[in-house]
Amino acid sequence: MLGFLFNERECKELSYMLRKELDEMLLDLSDNRLDAEVRQAISKRYRTVFRMYARIASPKELSRYARNHRIIPM
C-alpha cells in the first residue's frame, strides 16, 4: 500500500482528473459498438478509478458516478 500527501490544490486536481476519466469511461460503456471483452476491460478499470475517487469525494458527488449494472451490461 502506498500513501500520498496532497495539498488542497493537488487534491482538487486529482479529483478533476478522476472525474474526467470516469466520464470518459461511462461514455465508452454506453457505446454499443464495442465488443463485450473491451467493455468488460473498461468496466474493471472503471471500478478501480471509482474506488480511488471514492476516497476523496463526498457521497453526493460520488452518487453521480455510481453505475447500475442492469442498465449498462458488461
N, C-alpha and C positions, 0 to 999 in steps of 0.2 A: 504494500500500500504506500502510495506517495502522498505527501502533504504539500500544499501550496499556501502561501500568504499573499493575498491580493489587497491592494488599497481600493478605495471606493471607485475610482476611475477604471481600474483594471477589472473590477467586478462587473461594472456596467458594460464594459466592452465584451467581456466573456459572455454575459447574458445576451447581448445583442447578437453575437456570433452564433450562439447555440439556437436562439430563436430563428434566425435566418436559415440555419441548417435544417431545423425541424420543419419550417415552412416548405423548403425545397423538397424534402423527403415526402411530406404529405402530398405535395403536388405530383411527385413521381408515382406515389402509391395509388393516386386516383386515375392514373393513365392506364386504360385497359389494354393498350397495345404492348405493354411489357410482358415478358414471359413470367411464368409462375416462379421460376428459380431466381430471377432478378428481383421480383417483388419480395420474395422471401428474404433475400440478402439485404434489401433496403429495410425491411421490417425489423430484422435483427439489429441493424445499425441504428434504426430509429429508437429502439428500446434502450440501447446504450446511451445515446445522446439525451434521450428523455430523462434517464436517471441522473445524468450529470446536471441537467437543467433543474431537476427537482431539488437539488442541494442548495440552489441559490434563489429560486423563485418562490413567490408567495403562492398559496393554494389557488387563489383567484387567477393568477397568471398561468399557473400550471394547468388549470382545467381547460384552457383553450387548446392545449396540445394533447389531451387525453384521447386516445383512439378507441373506437367501438369496433371490435373485430368482426362483428356481424355485418357492419356496413361496408367496411373495406376488407374484402377477403384477401388472404395471402396467396 
